[in-house]
Amino acid sequence: MIDFKDALFQGLAPDGSLFIPNEIPKYKLKNYYNDFYSIALDIIYPYVKENISQKELKIICKESFNFEVPLKKIEENIYILELFHGPTLAFKDFAARLLARLFSLLNKDKLTILVATSGDTGGAVANGFSGLKGINVVILYPSKRVSEIQELQLTTVKENVKAIEINGSFDDCQKLVKAAFSDIKLRKNIKISSANSINIGRLIPQITYYAWSINQLKSSIKPNFCIPSGNLGNLTGGILAKLGGINIHSFLAATNSNNSLMRFLETGTLTIKPTIKTISNAMDVGNPSNLERINYLYNFDLKKIKNDIKSISINDKLTSKIIKKIKSKYNYILDPHSAVGFASIEKMDFTDKNRPMVIAATAHPAKFKKIIEPIINEEITLPKSIKCLYKKKKRSIKMNSDYNTFKEFLLLNY
């Protein structure tokens, strides 16, 4: 049994398995919160209190969650939780900003953070950790499988963040990171941790916006949540929220054509297939790490998992169709990942006349400008934070997916 700090810094257990809380705290929340950081403080503190004081955590939460988290009603009983108002315009900002500050507070030695990204994680981590003293970051991303803006966000930050462009898929990137954590000899030479959702420190902040949604809804009826899903970290955060007593009815895990979770729910077995490239690229994951945690949280009881989670797969054609429809009907622009979520609700007829459905909107549509503009036949205005990226120079190191090559790079540079 180890404490939060050790789990945070180890990232993965020595045997390659994922850390999970020994006990999920029952969250003691007020009836209503006026600001996000206060609810985040009450959610996160029980997990970290062995290592961080409430005063320290309050400062961290204020700094991390200094942006809006609006819940918008789209149609009767369907709401969009806009999680993309942070600095990199993606929901990954919640976890990455808090994680960077936790590492900075607790770190005493030279540390290297390894990250595999299918899109938004890379930019959020690069932004959150950029310029931190004593911490280097290595981000692995699949070449030509992230959007132009996503690539700029993770390749144009300060020198302590290095981007490695892997000739392969996200799963290849993730394999390299996991292999490094399982390499005992490497870990004796380099102190490494992770900022992926394999790190429990990434998941805990993601509980916060589920509680915030309930806080904003002010409904006595437990809502359903629709979660666009790839590596299943966001879904796992929701499960931790539900198991901790937050009033959630169930989850609809919406995937693109990479439908490992849907197949698992049908058969009880995870069958891994090659990753399919889609327009919702951050969800292009064939072997989702956090399914291991989900299984454990439900005591490997498939019936219990299926009672709380349903999943459906949405292809690119239907994703594009729903982007166009929602723009025309409500003058609201969905990014491709959030569109997968909205399409899954319609396809599965998951709505309930009396039960709210909250869609976790994962990214600002401007990040997928080149995909969305031809669909809606309209230009998307770029926020200032995106425009300035085009003035910067991309810096990446091209590499194949061979572990020995990656290991040699780490040993030479860190």
SVG drawing of the C-alpha trace seen along z (x, -y; Angstrom):
<svg xmlns="http://www.w3.org/2000/svg" viewBox="-41 -37 65 50">
<polyline fill="none" stroke="black" stroke-width="0.4" points="0.0,0.0 1.4,-3.4 0.3,-7.0 -0.9,-9.5 2.6,-11.0 4.2,-7.7 1.5,-6.7 1.8,-10.1 5.5,-9.9 5.6,-6.2 2.9,-6.6 2.7,-2.9 3.2,-0.1 6.5,1.8 4.7,4.7 3.1,2.4 -0.4,2.4 -2.4,-0.8 -2.9,-2.4 -6.3,-2.7 -7.4,-4.3 -7.6,-1.8 -10.9,-3.3 -13.1,-5.8 -14.0,-8.6 -17.6,-9.5 -17.6,-13.1 -19.1,-15.6 -20.4,-18.3 -22.4,-21.4 -25.9,-21.9 -24.5,-24.6 -21.2,-26.1 -20.6,-29.5 -17.2,-28.7 -15.6,-25.6 -12.4,-25.7 -14.3,-25.3 -16.1,-22.1 -12.8,-20.8 -11.1,-21.4 -13.7,-19.4 -13.5,-16.5 -9.7,-16.3 -8.6,-16.9 -9.6,-13.4 -7.3,-11.8 -4.2,-13.9 -4.5,-14.9 -1.6,-12.6 0.8,-14.7 -0.8,-18.1 -2.4,-20.6 -5.9,-22.0 -4.3,-25.5 -1.8,-24.3 -4.5,-22.5 -6.7,-25.6 -4.0,-27.7 -3.4,-25.0 -7.1,-24.6 -7.5,-28.4 -4.6,-28.5 -5.6,-25.4 -9.3,-26.0 -9.2,-29.7 -11.6,-29.4 -15.3,-29.0 -17.1,-25.6 -20.5,-26.4 -23.4,-24.0 -25.6,-24.8 -29.1,-23.5 -29.3,-22.4 -32.8,-20.9 -35.2,-19.4 -33.2,-17.4 -30.0,-17.5 -27.2,-19.6 -23.6,-20.3 -20.9,-20.7 -18.3,-22.8 -15.0,-21.6 -12.9,-23.4 -12.4,-26.9 -8.9,-26.3 -5.7,-27.5 -5.5,-24.7 -9.2,-24.6 -9.7,-20.9 -11.0,-19.1 -7.5,-17.8 -6.6,-21.2 -8.4,-20.3 -6.1,-17.4 -2.9,-18.7 -2.9,-22.0 -3.6,-20.5 -1.1,-17.7 1.7,-20.1 1.2,-22.0 1.1,-18.9 4.4,-17.7 5.9,-21.1 4.9,-21.2 6.0,-17.7 9.0,-17.2 12.5,-17.4 14.7,-15.8 15.2,-15.9 12.1,-14.3 11.1,-13.3 7.4,-13.0 6.5,-10.6 3.3,-11.2 1.6,-9.4 -1.1,-11.5 -3.7,-10.9 -4.3,-14.6 -5.4,-16.9 -3.4,-15.4 -0.2,-16.5 -1.1,-20.1 -2.6,-20.3 0.5,-18.7 2.9,-20.8 1.1,-24.0 0.8,-22.9 4.4,-21.8 6.1,-24.4 9.0,-26.1 8.7,-24.2 12.1,-23.9 13.5,-20.5 10.9,-18.8 11.4,-17.6 8.5,-16.3 8.7,-13.9 5.5,-13.7 5.0,-10.9 2.4,-11.5 1.4,-9.6 2.7,-11.3 0.0,-12.7 -2.7,-11.5 -3.3,-14.6 -4.8,-17.9 -2.6,-20.7 -3.5,-22.8 -3.0,-19.9 0.4,-19.4 1.3,-23.1 0.2,-23.1 2.5,-20.3 5.6,-21.2 5.9,-25.0 6.5,-25.3 9.6,-25.8 12.7,-23.6 11.9,-21.5 9.1,-19.9 10.2,-17.7 7.8,-16.2 8.6,-12.9 6.7,-12.2 6.2,-8.5 5.8,-6.7 2.7,-4.7 -0.5,-4.9 -1.4,-6.2 -1.3,-2.6 2.3,-2.4 3.1,-5.5 1.4,-4.1 3.3,-0.8 6.6,-2.8 5.6,-4.6 4.4,-1.5 7.6,0.4 9.7,-2.4 7.8,-2.1 8.3,1.6 12.1,1.3 13.7,1.6 17.2,0.8 16.0,-2.4 14.2,-3.5 17.4,-3.1 19.0,-5.6 16.1,-8.1 13.4,-9.2 10.2,-9.0 6.5,-9.5 3.5,-9.9 0.9,-12.6 -1.3,-10.2 -4.5,-8.9 -2.5,-5.8 -1.4,-8.1 -4.0,-8.3 -3.2,-12.0 -4.7,-12.6 -8.0,-10.9 -8.8,-12.5 -9.3,-16.0 -11.7,-14.6 -14.1,-13.8 -14.6,-17.5 -16.7,-18.4 -19.2,-15.6 -19.9,-17.1 -20.0,-20.6 -22.7,-19.5 -24.9,-18.2 -24.3,-21.4 -25.4,-23.4 -28.4,-21.3 -30.1,-21.6 -32.3,-18.6 -33.6,-16.0 -33.4,-13.5 -30.0,-11.8 -28.7,-12.6 -27.1,-10.4 -23.7,-11.4 -22.6,-10.9 -18.8,-10.6 -16.9,-10.7 -14.4,-7.9 -10.9,-6.8 -8.5,-5.7 -11.5,-5.8 -9.9,-8.1 -12.8,-10.5 -15.3,-7.7 -13.2,-6.3 -13.3,-9.8 -17.1,-9.6 -17.2,-6.2 -15.1,-7.4 -17.6,-10.2 -20.6,-7.9 -19.0,-5.4 -18.1,-8.3 -21.8,-9.2 -22.3,-11.9 -25.8,-11.6 -25.2,-10.0 -27.6,-7.5 -25.5,-5.9 -23.1,-6.5 -23.2,-6.3 -19.6,-5.8 -19.6,-7.0 -16.8,-5.8 -15.8,-6.3 -15.0,-3.3 -12.4,-2.2 -15.1,-0.4 -13.1,1.8 -15.3,0.9 -18.5,1.7 -17.1,5.1 -16.0,5.7 -19.5,5.0 -20.9,7.5 -18.5,10.3 -16.8,9.7 -13.4,9.9 -11.2,7.2 -10.1,8.0 -7.5,5.6 -7.8,4.5 -5.6,2.2 -6.4,-1.5 -8.6,-3.1 -7.9,-6.7 -11.0,-8.9 -11.9,-12.6 -12.3,-12.3 -8.6,-11.5 -8.2,-12.0 -10.5,-8.9 -8.5,-6.7 -7.5,-4.2 -7.6,-0.4 -6.4,0.8 -7.8,-1.5 -5.7,-1.4 -8.4,-2.4 -10.5,0.6 -8.3,2.3 -9.3,-0.2 -13.0,0.0 -13.0,3.8 -11.3,3.5 -13.8,0.9 -16.7,3.2 -14.9,6.3 -14.7,7.7 -18.5,8.2 -19.6,7.6 -23.2,7.4 -22.6,4.6 -20.5,2.8 -23.3,3.1 -25.8,1.8 -23.9,-1.5 -22.3,-1.8 -23.6,-1.4 -21.5,-2.0 -22.1,-2.6 -19.9,-3.2 -20.3,-6.2 -18.5,-6.3 -17.2,-9.5 -20.2,-9.8 -22.6,-10.0 -20.3,-12.3 -20.2,-14.7 -24.0,-14.5 -24.7,-15.4 -22.2,-18.4 -24.2,-19.7 -27.5,-19.0 -26.8,-20.7 -25.3,-23.7 -28.4,-24.1 -30.9,-23.4 -29.4,-25.2 -26.6,-27.3 -24.2,-25.4 -20.9,-24.0 -19.7,-20.6 -16.2,-19.4 -16.0,-15.9 -15.6,-14.2 -18.6,-15.9 -20.5,-15.1 -19.8,-11.4 -21.4,-11.9 -24.5,-13.7 -24.9,-11.1 -24.7,-8.3 -27.7,-9.7 -29.8,-9.8 -28.7,-6.5 -29.3,-4.7 -32.4,-6.6 -30.8,-7.1 -33.0,-10.0 -35.5,-9.9 -38.4,-12.4 -37.7,-13.2 -33.9,-12.4 -31.3,-15.0 -28.5,-13.9 -25.2,-15.8 -22.7,-15.5 -19.1,-16.1 -18.0,-18.4 -14.3,-17.7 -12.7,-20.4 -13.3,-23.7 -14.4,-23.3 -11.7,-25.7 -9.1,-23.0 -10.7,-21.0 -11.3,-23.9 -10.1,-22.1 -12.5,-19.2 -15.6,-21.2 -15.6,-24.2 -16.4,-22.0 -19.2,-20.3 -21.0,-23.4 -19.9,-25.5 -18.9,-28.3 -15.6,-29.7 -14.7,-29.2 -13.0,-32.2 -9.8,-31.2 -9.3,-32.3 -6.2,-34.4 -4.5,-31.5 -4.7,-29.5 -3.7,-32.3 -0.5,-33.0 0.6,-29.3 1.1,-29.9 3.8,-32.4 5.9,-29.8 8.2,-27.1 7.3,-23.4 10.0,-21.4 9.7,-17.6 12.0,-14.6 10.9,-11.9 11.3,-8.3 10.1,-4.8 8.2,-2.7 11.2,-0.6 11.6,-0.6 15.4,-0.4 15.6,-3.6 13.3,-5.4 15.2,-4.0 18.5,-5.2 17.1,-8.7 16.0,-8.8 19.3,-7.6 21.3,-10.1 19.1,-13.1 18.0,-12.6"/>
</svg>
